[in-house]
Amino acid sequence: MRLIADAVADPDRAGTRLRTGLRAARWLHSAERRLVGDAVRDALRWGHLLGDTPEATWKRWLAWRTGADDAPDRAIAALVDAGDVATLAGVPEPVADQLRRRFGDQACAFVLASNARAPLALRTNAGRTTRDALAARLASEGHPTTPSAVAPHGLLLVGSGNPEDGGAFRDGWFEVQDESSQAIAAWAAEGAGPGALDLCAGAGGKALALAAAGLTVTAADIRPEPLDELARRAARAGARIRTRALDPDGALPADWRDRFDLVLVDAPCTGTGVWRRHPELRARAARWPAVAALQARILAHAAGAVCPGGRLVYATCSVLPAEDEDVFEAFLAAHPAFRRAAEDRHFAPHTGSGDGFYAATAIRG
């Protein structure tokens, strides 16, 4: 109950506190850890429907989970019938307006899908093996999979389990990566010249995918710690990726001017597309005006690194138009040297099995 109270009181730090609390509770069995984790995440998703105190939330959640209390289901159904997106998602009305702008009468369907458990998706390391070979090896290790419908190197785990415990992971045959994220990386790599910059790379999921596609990749971020994690992941994958920690203002090095055939801006966002995995992020959704301003500044920096004839790809794990096409349209209007190169890509958990993502691309003339 303490973890529930902490999560509800400070959603921004809920994920960190949950991980720390579960590590400290060494007396819990794995099933009990999953139970506690599920309770905390559902408190973030549905707490406004489950109770006014941590104790009430815990008791109502247990009764709901075991089928002894269907009142939450009836409350959810009533909200869906009323089209009450804000209450259903537990977000302010301006965020609900953004969701309705994106999804129309499917906005409630998006929220319901975003409150479900996300599947585990794996990306085959094409530099070391094939998707079919990986699937066969994972099956031999007790982890059956099915192919992704949208990511050419993606597999979805069937059932539960931890495939990272097996030899396929230790040998660098795959990385855990949401299939929408994989699809965007594959799309960015299509027809790209050899030199690629993954800006805002974080721990480098997309950078690793670009390297596996045969590109020469530089990964950059203002945070050095995720880049250290990327270096470890790249060593396991057998990938050679240059990393560069940028100044906090995000300005790019002078020698990157007009340098890269492909610049991927995996921009920071409110994370509305990944609520399934990080329900605590819904508390940040109302910050989209400030986030959109940051995204615009990052895109302006990135534009200078694209060589003539090169491509700029803008991606977010948000589904809010204010962080997605609004930002990209404003960029194109302010940078006439760039022209849109393809239709935007949209992903959402209620229309596929991947997370919510947006991607757009432009060519520099």
C-alpha positions in Angstrom: 0.0 0.0 0.0 2.9 2.3 0.6 4.0 1.9 -3.0 0.5 2.7 -4.2 0.4 5.8 -2.0 3.8 6.9 -3.3 2.8 6.4 -6.9 -0.4 8.3 -6.6 1.2 11.2 -4.6 4.1 11.5 -7.0 3.4 10.0 -10.4 6.5 11.4 -12.0 8.7 9.2 -9.8 6.3 6.2 -9.6 8.3 4.0 -12.0 11.6 4.6 -10.2 10.0 4.1 -6.7 8.3 0.9 -7.9 11.5 -0.6 -9.2 13.4 0.4 -6.0 10.7 -0.8 -3.7 10.5 -4.2 -5.4 14.2 -4.7 -5.4 14.2 -3.9 -1.6 11.4 -6.4 -0.9 13.5 -9.5 -1.3 11.1 -11.7 0.6 8.5 -11.5 -2.2 8.3 -14.3 -4.7 8.2 -13.4 -8.4 4.5 -13.9 -8.6 4.0 -11.6 -5.6 6.3 -9.0 -7.3 4.1 -9.1 -10.4 1.0 -8.7 -8.3 2.4 -5.7 -6.5 3.6 -4.2 -9.8 0.2 -4.7 -11.4 -1.6 -3.1 -8.5 0.6 0.0 -8.5 0.3 0.4 -12.3 -3.5 0.0 -12.2 -3.6 2.5 -9.3 -2.0 5.0 -11.8 -4.4 3.9 -14.6 -7.7 3.6 -12.6 -7.0 5.0 -9.2 -9.7 7.7 -9.7 -12.2 4.8 -10.0 -10.9 2.5 -7.4 -10.8 4.5 -4.1 -9.9 7.6 -2.2 -7.2 6.0 -0.1 -4.4 3.5 -0.8 -6.1 1.0 1.4 -9.4 1.3 -0.4 -7.7 1.2 -3.8 -5.8 -2.0 -2.8 -9.0 -3.7 -1.5 -11.1 -2.7 -4.5 -8.4 -3.6 -6.9 -8.0 -7.1 -5.4 -11.7 -7.7 -5.6 -11.8 -6.4 -9.2 -8.9 -8.6 -10.2 -10.5 -11.7 -8.7 -13.9 -11.0 -10.2 -15.6 -10.4 -6.9 -16.4 -6.7 -7.7 -17.5 -5.6 -11.2 -18.3 -2.0 -10.2 -15.1 -0.7 -11.8 -16.0 -2.4 -15.1 -19.5 -0.9 -15.0 -18.0 2.6 -14.2 -15.6 2.2 -17.2 -18.4 1.1 -19.5 -20.5 4.1 -18.5 -17.6 6.5 -19.2 -17.0 4.9 -22.6 -20.7 5.2 -23.4 -20.6 8.9 -22.5 -17.5 9.5 -24.5 -15.9 11.0 -21.3 -12.3 10.7 -22.4 -10.9 13.0 -19.7 -12.3 11.0 -16.8 -11.6 7.7 -18.4 -7.9 8.6 -18.9 -7.6 10.6 -15.7 -6.2 13.6 -17.7 -7.2 17.3 -18.0 -9.8 18.2 -20.7 -7.2 19.9 -23.0 -5.4 16.6 -23.2 -8.7 14.8 -23.9 -9.3 17.4 -26.7 -6.0 16.4 -28.2 -6.9 12.7 -28.1 -10.2 13.4 -29.7 -8.5 15.5 -32.4 -6.2 12.5 -33.2 -8.7 9.6 -32.8 -12.2 11.1 -33.1 -14.8 8.7 -31.7 -12.0 6.1 -31.2 -10.4 8.2 -28.4 -11.9 6.0 -25.7 -10.8 2.9 -27.5 -7.2 4.3 -27.4 -7.4 4.9 -23.7 -8.7 1.4 -23.0 -5.9 -0.1 -25.1 -3.4 2.1 -23.3 -4.6 0.7 -20.0 -4.0 -2.9 -21.0 -0.8 -4.9 -20.6 1.7 -4.4 -23.5 3.2 -7.4 -25.3 6.9 -8.0 -25.2 8.4 -7.3 -28.6 11.9 -8.3 -29.8 13.9 -7.0 -32.7 16.1 -9.5 -34.5 19.7 -8.3 -34.8 20.0 -8.6 -38.6 23.7 -8.2 -38.3 23.9 -11.6 -36.6 20.9 -13.7 -37.6 17.5 -13.8 -39.3 14.1 -13.5 -37.8 13.3 -17.1 -38.6 16.5 -18.4 -37.0 15.9 -16.3 -33.9 12.4 -17.6 -33.6 13.6 -21.2 -33.8 16.3 -20.6 -31.2 13.9 -18.8 -28.8 11.4 -21.6 -29.2 14.2 -24.1 -28.2 14.8 -21.9 -25.1 11.2 -22.1 -24.2 10.0 -18.8 -25.6 7.6 -19.2 -28.5 7.0 -16.1 -30.6 5.0 -14.8 -33.6 6.2 -12.5 -36.3 5.3 -8.8 -36.1 3.0 -7.5 -38.8 4.6 -4.1 -39.0 8.3 -4.5 -38.1 10.3 -6.6 -40.6 12.7 -7.9 -37.9 10.1 -8.0 -35.1 8.9 -10.9 -33.0 6.2 -10.9 -30.3 6.6 -13.1 -27.3 3.7 -15.6 -26.8 2.8 -15.9 -23.2 5.0 -14.8 -20.3 8.7 -15.4 -19.7 12.0 -13.6 -19.8 13.9 -14.4 -23.1 16.8 -12.2 -21.9 17.8 -15.1 -19.6 18.7 -17.2 -22.5 21.7 -17.6 -24.8 20.1 -15.9 -27.8 20.2 -12.6 -25.8 23.7 -13.1 -24.5 24.9 -13.8 -28.0 23.4 -10.5 -29.2 20.7 -12.0 -31.4 18.0 -9.6 -30.4 17.0 -6.5 -28.4 13.8 -5.8 -26.6 12.1 -3.0 -28.6 8.5 -2.1 -29.2 7.4 -3.0 -32.7 6.2 0.5 -33.6 9.6 1.8 -32.7 11.2 -0.9 -34.7 8.9 0.0 -37.7 10.0 3.6 -37.6 13.7 2.7 -37.5 13.2 0.4 -40.5 11.3 3.1 -42.3 14.0 5.6 -41.6 16.7 3.3 -42.9 15.0 2.6 -46.2 17.0 4.1 -49.0 19.1 6.1 -46.6 22.7 7.0 -47.4 25.5 5.5 -45.2 25.9 8.2 -42.6 23.2 8.5 -39.9 22.8 10.6 -36.8 20.4 9.4 -34.1 19.7 12.6 -32.2 18.2 12.3 -28.7 19.3 8.7 -28.9 18.9 7.7 -25.2 20.0 4.1 -24.7 19.9 3.7 -28.5 17.2 1.3 -29.5 16.8 3.0 -32.9 20.5 3.6 -33.3 21.1 -0.2 -32.9 18.4 -0.9 -35.5 20.0 1.6 -37.9 23.4 0.0 -37.4 21.9 -3.5 -38.0 20.5 -2.2 -41.3 24.1 -1.4 -42.4 24.3 2.3 -41.7 27.3 4.1 -40.1 25.6 5.5 -37.0 26.5 8.3 -34.6 24.3 8.5 -31.5 24.0 11.7 -29.5 22.2 12.8 -26.4 22.6 15.5 -23.7 22.5 12.7 -21.1 25.8 10.7 -20.9 24.3 7.8 -18.8 22.0 6.4 -21.5 24.9 6.6 -24.0 27.0 4.5 -21.7 24.2 1.9 -21.7 24.1 2.1 -25.5 27.8 1.3 -25.6 27.2 -1.8 -23.6 24.3 -2.8 -25.8 26.3 -2.2 -29.0 29.1 -4.4 -27.7 26.7 -7.3 -27.2 25.2 -6.7 -30.6 28.5 -6.5 -32.4 27.6 -3.0 -33.6 30.0 -0.1 -34.0 28.3 3.1 -33.0 29.9 6.4 -32.3 28.5 8.2 -29.3 28.6 11.9 -28.5 27.3 13.7 -25.3 26.0 17.1 -26.3 25.9 20.3 -24.4 22.7 20.8 -22.4 21.5 23.5 -24.8 21.4 20.8 -27.5 23.6 22.7 -30.0 25.4 20.4 -32.4 29.1 20.4 -33.0 30.3 22.7 -35.8 31.8 19.8 -37.8 28.4 18.1 -38.1 27.2 20.9 -40.4 25.7 19.4 -43.7 27.3 16.1 -42.7 24.7 13.3 -42.4 22.6 11.5 -45.0 20.0 10.7 -42.4 19.2 12.5 -39.2 16.7 10.8 -36.9 15.2 13.1 -34.3 13.6 10.8 -31.7 12.3 13.7 -29.8 11.5 14.0 -26.1 7.7 14.1 -25.7 4.9 13.6 -23.1 4.9 9.8 -23.8 1.1 9.5 -24.4 1.8 6.6 -26.8 3.5 4.5 -24.2 0.9 4.7 -21.4 0.7 0.9 -21.4 4.2 0.5 -20.2 4.5 3.7 -18.2 1.1 4.7 -16.8 2.8 7.3 -14.6 3.4 9.4 -17.8 -0.2 10.4 -18.0 0.6 12.9 -15.3 2.9 14.7 -17.8 0.5 14.9 -20.7 -0.7 18.4 -19.9 2.9 19.7 -20.3 2.7 19.4 -24.1 2.9 23.1 -24.9 6.4 23.4 -23.2 7.4 20.0 -24.7 6.4 21.1 -28.2 8.5 24.2 -27.9 11.5 22.1 -27.0 10.8 19.8 -29.9 10.8 22.7 -32.3 14.2 23.9 -31.0 15.7 20.4 -31.4 14.4 20.1 -35.0 16.0 23.5 -35.8 19.3 22.3 -34.5 19.0 19.0 -36.4 18.2 20.6 -39.7 21.8 21.9 -40.0 23.3 18.4 -39.7 21.4 17.1 -42.8 23.5 17.1 -46.0 21.9 18.4 -49.2 19.7 15.6 -50.6 19.7 14.0 -47.1 16.6 13.1 -45.0 15.3 14.3 -41.7 13.0 11.9 -39.8 11.0 13.3 -36.9 9.5 10.7 -34.4 7.8 10.8 -31.1 6.2 8.3 -28.8 3.3 10.7 -28.4 -0.1 10.6 -30.1 -0.9 14.3 -29.4 -1.2 16.3 -32.7 0.3 19.3 -30.9 3.6 17.3 -30.4 3.4 15.6 -33.8 2.2 17.1 -37.1 1.8 20.6 -35.6 5.5 20.6 -34.7 6.6 19.2 -38.1 4.4 21.4 -40.1 5.8 24.5 -38.3 9.3 23.2 -39.0 8.6 22.8 -42.7 7.1 26.3 -42.9 10.2 27.8 -41.2 12.7 25.8 -43.3 11.8 26.0 -47.0 14.9 24.0 -47.9 13.1 20.9 -46.6 10.1 19.3 -48.3 7.9 16.4 -47.0 9.1 13.1 -48.5 6.3 10.7 -47.6 3.0 10.5 -45.8 3.3 10.6 -42.0 3.2 7.4 -40.1 0.8 6.8 -37.1 0.8 3.9 -34.7 -1.6 3.3 -31.8 -2.3 0.4 -29.4 -6.0 0.1 -30.3 -5.2 -0.4 -34.0 -2.2 -2.7 -33.7 -0.1 -4.4 -31.1 2.6 -1.7 -30.9 2.8 1.5 -28.8 1.6 4.9 -30.0 4.1 6.6 -32.2 4.3 9.3 -34.9 6.9 9.7 -37.6 7.4 12.2 -40.5 10.2 12.7 -42.9 11.5 15.5 -45.2 14.3 15.8 -47.7 16.7 18.7 -47.8 16.8 20.2 -51.3 
